Amino acid sequence: MNPPIVRALRAIVGDAGLVVDETRRIPYECDGLAFERQKPRLVLLPGNTEEALGCMRILHEEGIPIVARGAGTGLTGGATPVEGGVVVGTARMRRVLEINVQDRYARAEAGLVNLDLSRACADDGLMYAPDPSSQMACTIGGNVANNSGGPHCFKYGNTSRHVLGLKIVTPEGELLDLSRPETDPEGLDLVGLFVGSEGMFGLATEVTVRLLPAPENVETVLAIFPDLDDACDAVSEIIAERWDPSALEILDRLTIQAVEASIYAAGYPAEADAVLLIEIEGSRAECDANYNGISAVLDRHRVIEARRAQTEQERKKLWAGRKGAYGAMGRIAPDLYVSDVVVPRTKLRELVRKSTEICSEYGLKLTNVFHAGDGNLHPNLSYDRRDSDELKRVLAAGDEIMEAVIAAGGTLSGEHGVGLEKRDQMPMYFSQPDLDIMLAVRAAWDQQQRMNPGKLLPIRACNEHMPFKGLNR
Ligand SMILES: Cc1cc2nc3c(=O)[nH]c(=O)nc-3n(C[C@H](O)[C@H](O)[C@H](O)COP(=O)(O)OP(=O)(O)OC[C@H]3O[C@@H](n4cnc5c(N)ncnc54)[C@H](O)[C@@H]3O)c2cc1C
């Protein structure tokens, strides 16, 4: 990078906010989609909104493409740098700015780790509901950009339902202050548009979110099944019968084995074909009514045992197994491709089976751990990216699973976004007029299209409008 530009940026962020050294730039080459890599020209870590404004202004004047980055836990290549581009990360913007108990909202810097927000409001009896399984690492800003979900989003909805305001630095380096909490915004809902825009509209530096009263009681039930099909059918029936759990999560046999062999061992029985984690919340009476009703459904689906966690420690252990499952899969192979699709809940069993068939045809190791209540499947393919043939088979299987899901009335993504991974599959789900409108909206936020170019919107559809092509598979 041109030395005078680096000097000007250093004057804004200082040495702590600038990563120039080539070796120190390596960790920024990719996110969780590890086979897509590109080293950034430079990494900037502004310490606050003012510094971010200064950096973005300079990058605008120089016409340099930008990729925003939170913790890099994304699974679709959203935070993967683009050729010749600079990464602007939020790792030094992690403060909780306000907890407003009376009006039930919090303001935080975008780099705050999701779990730290829940911890910060716990003493006030409040909670921030969206809880991605990566919540001990991912940032609120990354959650906003990807409209992230999590186990409890079954009851509470994904991030978009909880964001009340944003402070955004535009690609031109101007401040767009929409941080005042608004439930029903006047005029066009710019905050709503920004949520889920995958880093293409600007850099969020502050986020205002809704807080909810923490439930009076929380109970976790571990249901053990002899067969994955039964677990899937039990979930469909729990919902059809209008019971009201806050989370319904399934782990299959291979996942259970990986978890139990790891430091996340939760006491899931290794001989089970599937376990279903059920969370129930509310008053004592609500918990009991839900537990009794759900137990009857489980019995109809051949449950071997349904065990209520007896202590808070036991409950936390059950969840640690679920939330550590991806880490545990490192025991199966060095790399993991986490697919993310949504199917109608009545078709859970059918699509889980179909993914299993597809993966076995390609000779791949498949594990399933998913937000069953939302119909949000995660067929996880373990592989070794040094084996190019295996990687090709992983991608081909991923495409076939997607085709099967769309044919069954499902959607492209439940929570991980599109990024690089599913960019070229967008036309499978959206028509050309849909994509044209998205493109026009994108251009309205970022005329030069320097923010995260080459992501989300398929290149062929966007060719005429895009000065930067970004990465190509
Ligand atoms: C083990 C594991 C479990 C996971 N479980 C879940 C889950 O249960 N639910 C779920 O939804 N996801 C899950 N994920 C995916 C991932 O954690 C989420 O997508 C998360 O929101 C990404 O946050 P991040 O801070 O790491 O963002 P990054 O990966 O750094 O970035 C993600 C996207 O957001 C953009 N971005 C980041 N910060 C900003 C900002 N301040 N302003 C504008 N754009 C920005 C980036 O450009 C990129 O496009 C999981 C990932 C892992 C590794």
The ligand as an ORCA input file, in Angstrom:
! r2SCAN-3c Opt
* xyz 0 1
  C     -19.092    -22.761     15.682
  C     -20.014    -21.822     14.954
  C     -21.364    -21.826     15.266
  C     -22.234    -20.945     14.608
  N     -23.555    -20.932     14.960
  C     -24.389    -20.047     14.391
  C     -25.771    -19.998     14.777
  O     -26.240    -20.753     15.639
  N     -26.552    -19.088     14.158
  C     -26.059    -18.236     13.202
  O     -26.828    -17.435     12.671
  N     -24.774    -18.263     12.832
  C     -23.924    -19.124     13.397
  N     -22.608    -19.155     13.017
  C     -22.134    -18.218     11.969
  C     -21.545    -16.876     12.492
  O     -21.068    -17.006     13.807
  C     -22.548    -15.739     12.393
  O     -22.831    -15.468     11.033
  C     -22.073    -14.437     13.080
  O     -23.108    -13.485     13.117
  C     -20.865    -13.802     12.412
  O     -20.375    -12.796     13.275
  P     -18.875    -12.268     13.169
  O     -18.698    -11.182     14.143
  O     -17.917    -13.394     13.287
  O     -18.884    -11.684     11.686
  P     -17.847    -11.907     10.497
  O     -17.732    -13.340     10.161
  O     -16.598    -11.180     10.784
  O     -18.622    -11.153      9.328
  C     -19.838    -11.648      8.844
  C     -20.400    -10.674      7.801
  O     -20.760     -9.465      8.443
  C     -20.068     -8.346      7.895
  N     -19.790     -7.485      9.046
  C     -19.161     -7.825     10.199
  N     -19.152     -6.784     11.048
  C     -19.787     -5.766     10.428
  C     -20.100     -4.421     10.787
  N     -19.759     -3.925     11.972
  N     -20.752     -3.651      9.889
  C     -21.115     -4.143      8.683
  N     -20.849     -5.393      8.282
  C     -20.202     -6.205      9.149
  C     -18.853     -8.952      7.206
  O     -18.416     -8.152      6.126
  C     -19.407    -10.284      6.720
  O     -20.100    -10.100      5.518
  C     -21.725    -20.048     13.624
  C     -20.357    -20.055     13.321
  C     -19.517    -20.924     13.962
  C     -18.052    -20.891     13.617
*
